[in-house]
């Protein structure tokens, strides 16, 4: 699996629903804000990308609203219907 360097961290695409990954755009959007997260969900709606950080169970920054276990519910309830998205996983 291909790895990408974004803001000094390595990521790989863990899952995707649609082919919307653009490395040049992600280099601009992924900032140090996302350093604490293990995953970044990127969804596209109305030609705009939205990013949301998620944590795994061993991350000290884990909160109920950023637990990776709620990913499917988050996509269903907070993303545009049938939107394209992908999930980046930090490579440790």
Backbone bond lengths (Angstrom), bond angles and torsions (degrees), N, CA, C in turn:
res aa  C-N    CA-C-N  psi(-1)  N-CA   C-N-CA  omega(-1)  CA-C   N-CA-C  phi
1 X - - - 1.455 - - 1.525 108.25 -
2 X 1.299 115.87 136.26 1.458 121.69 -178.53 1.521 110.41 -71.71
3 X 1.325 116.13 141.10 1.460 122.26 177.13 1.516 109.21 -111.52
4 X 1.330 114.58 148.06 1.461 121.74 -178.65 1.522 109.01 -125.57
5 X 1.314 117.13 140.46 1.462 122.06 175.15 1.523 107.93 -95.12
6 X 1.325 115.39 120.09 1.462 121.86 178.75 1.523 107.67 -130.67
7 X 1.302 116.87 118.19 1.460 123.36 -179.40 1.539 111.66 52.22
8 X 1.311 116.58 40.18 1.457 121.41 176.81 1.519 115.64 82.76
9 X 1.319 118.55 -1.13 1.470 122.71 178.65 1.518 109.61 -111.94
10 X 1.336 115.88 148.24 1.467 120.92 175.66 1.518 109.44 -90.40
11 X 1.332 115.74 136.71 1.460 122.61 177.20 1.515 109.21 -134.09
12 X 1.331 114.89 154.80 1.456 121.30 169.79 1.524 107.28 -130.77
13 X 1.315 116.08 155.73 1.459 120.16 177.30 1.521 107.68 -80.17
14 X 1.325 115.57 114.36 1.466 122.27 -177.26 1.528 111.46 -83.42
15 X 1.326 116.48 -43.68 1.466 123.23 -179.96 1.518 107.55 -147.17
16 X 1.320 115.82 157.36 1.460 118.32 173.34 1.516 110.76 -156.02
17 X 1.297 114.13 152.79 1.456 122.88 176.28 1.524 105.95 -131.09
18 X 1.302 116.22 83.14 1.459 121.01 -176.65 1.519 109.56 110.91
19 X 1.285 116.25 153.10 1.463 122.37 -175.88 1.526 109.51 -99.24
20 X 1.335 117.28 81.27 1.464 120.04 -176.97 1.520 113.01 -119.56
21 X 1.334 118.53 0.84 1.461 120.53 -178.12 1.522 110.09 -65.41
22 X 1.325 116.14 128.59 1.460 122.87 176.32 1.526 106.65 -134.04
23 X 1.316 116.50 109.08 1.459 121.49 -174.45 1.526 112.35 -57.76
24 X 1.305 117.41 -41.92 1.475 120.50 -178.35 1.529 111.13 -63.37
25 X 1.312 117.49 -40.81 1.469 120.75 178.49 1.522 109.99 -68.91
26 X 1.332 117.21 -41.85 1.469 120.28 -179.34 1.528 111.38 -64.03
27 X 1.336 117.50 -34.93 1.467 120.04 177.66 1.526 110.88 -59.99
28 X 1.308 117.32 -31.93 1.462 121.72 178.90 1.532 112.09 -80.77
29 X 1.335 117.63 -35.53 1.460 121.49 -172.79 1.528 114.73 -85.86
30 X 1.317 117.23 -32.65 1.471 119.95 -177.90 1.527 108.61 -83.84
31 X 1.319 115.33 108.19 1.462 122.17 -177.67 1.527 109.60 -108.74
32 X 1.324 116.37 -177.28 1.464 120.91 178.93 1.527 112.45 -64.63
33 X 1.308 118.25 -16.03 1.465 121.74 174.90 1.533 110.72 -54.07
34 X 1.319 116.95 -35.61 1.468 122.13 -174.99 1.527 113.48 -87.80
35 X 1.321 118.40 0.37 1.471 121.24 -178.06 1.526 113.07 -58.77
36 X 1.322 118.23 -31.51 1.473 121.48 -175.74 1.535 112.81 -79.05
37 X 1.312 117.30 -12.61 1.461 121.17 -175.09 1.527 111.99 -95.05
38 X 1.317 115.55 150.00 1.466 122.12 176.73 1.523 112.09 -87.48
39 X 1.316 116.45 -22.76 1.464 122.76 -177.91 1.526 109.34 -137.61
40 X 1.321 115.17 151.40 1.462 121.17 171.82 1.518 107.43 -130.32
41 X 1.322 115.65 120.80 1.461 121.08 173.88 1.524 107.34 -91.64
42 X 1.316 116.20 130.15 1.461 121.58 176.90 1.517 106.85 -120.96
43 X 1.343 116.11 119.32 1.460 118.97 176.28 1.514 109.10 -120.94
44 X 1.321 115.25 155.93 1.455 121.31 -178.31 1.516 109.21 -119.22
45 X 1.320 114.83 126.11 1.466 121.19 175.30 1.518 107.99 -142.44
46 X 1.304 115.98 132.99 1.465 121.53 178.46 1.531 111.18 54.80
47 X 1.339 115.33 41.79 1.469 123.07 178.52 1.527 114.05 61.35
48 X 1.310 117.34 26.11 1.465 122.98 176.84 1.524 108.79 -127.28
49 X 1.324 115.45 142.84 1.451 120.82 175.62 1.521 109.59 -94.23
50 X 1.337 115.76 138.30 1.472 122.13 173.69 1.522 106.87 -120.80
51 X 1.318 115.86 139.75 1.453 120.82 -178.97 1.517 109.53 -119.90
52 X 1.334 116.02 141.83 1.464 122.20 178.94 1.518 107.61 -141.90
53 X 1.332 116.49 130.14 1.448 121.66 179.77 1.520 112.05 -89.20
54 X 1.335 115.78 144.64 1.461 123.06 177.21 1.523 109.48 -133.15
55 X 1.320 115.79 153.37 1.468 122.29 -179.41 1.521 110.88 -120.64
56 X 1.340 114.97 152.30 1.459 118.25 171.35 1.526 108.88 -90.26
57 X 1.316 116.63 176.29 1.465 121.35 -170.86 1.524 113.90 -66.28
58 X 1.316 118.93 -19.27 1.461 121.49 -178.20 1.525 113.51 -93.20
59 X 1.314 118.15 -1.01 1.454 122.30 -177.51 1.531 109.66 -84.78
60 X 1.318 117.40 129.14 1.474 121.26 -179.08 1.524 112.48 -67.22
61 X 1.325 117.94 -13.69 1.468 122.24 177.97 1.525 112.67 -91.52
62 X 1.329 117.03 7.12 1.463 121.49 -178.91 1.522 111.09 -63.09
63 X 1.318 115.40 129.65 1.460 123.95 175.46 1.524 107.11 -134.10
64 X 1.333 118.08 160.89 1.473 119.11 -179.52 1.533 113.91 -56.00
65 X 1.325 117.70 -32.89 1.463 119.99 -176.64 1.526 114.09 -87.26
66 X 1.347 117.58 -2.12 1.463 118.77 176.91 1.532 112.69 -127.68
67 X 1.321 116.21 18.92 1.463 121.87 178.38 1.532 108.51 -74.86
68 X 1.316 116.82 127.29 1.464 120.50 -178.39 1.528 111.66 -59.21
69 X 1.302 117.88 -21.98 1.464 120.78 179.29 1.533 112.81 -66.13
70 X 1.333 118.11 -18.52 1.467 120.46 179.23 1.530 112.10 -94.70
71 X 1.316 117.33 9.06 1.473 120.78 -175.70 1.522 112.64 -52.43
72 X 1.323 118.12 -51.46 1.469 120.24 -177.47 1.525 111.71 -60.97
73 X 1.335 116.76 -41.89 1.469 119.88 177.16 1.518 111.26 -65.17
74 X 1.321 117.09 -39.56 1.469 120.53 179.00 1.535 110.00 -61.37
75 X 1.324 116.55 -47.53 1.468 119.73 179.71 1.523 110.38 -60.55
76 X 1.310 116.93 -43.60 1.465 121.85 -178.76 1.530 111.91 -65.02
77 X 1.330 117.30 -41.15 1.463 120.92 -172.15 1.525 115.97 -96.39
78 X 1.330 118.08 -22.16 1.463 119.57 -172.94 1.523 114.66 -122.34
79 X 1.309 117.76 -7.41 1.462 120.69 177.71 1.530 109.05 -103.59
80 X 1.325 115.65 154.92 1.460 120.38 178.78 1.532 110.00 -61.11
81 X 1.302 116.38 144.91 1.458 122.97 -178.79 1.525 110.29 -55.05
82 X 1.321 116.44 126.32 1.466 124.37 178.62 1.530 113.25 58.78
83 X 1.319 116.59 28.90 1.459 118.98 178.73 1.527 110.01 -71.37
84 X 1.298 115.52 160.89 1.456 121.27 173.75 1.523 107.52 -87.70
85 X 1.329 115.95 145.46 1.460 119.96 -179.10 1.522 110.12 -157.22
86 X 1.323 115.24 163.90 1.459 120.78 170.59 1.518 108.51 -147.89
87 X 1.321 115.02 156.74 1.456 122.26 -178.55 1.519 108.44 -118.77
88 X 1.337 114.56 120.85 1.458 120.79 175.97 1.525 108.41 -94.41
89 X 1.325 116.33 136.60 1.464 121.46 176.80 1.523 107.94 -115.46
90 X 1.328 115.56 130.33 1.455 120.24 177.89 1.523 109.18 -68.47
91 X 1.320 116.03 132.86 1.463 122.41 177.61 1.522 107.05 -92.91
92 X 1.316 116.34 120.53 1.468 119.72 -177.00 1.509 111.54 -98.01
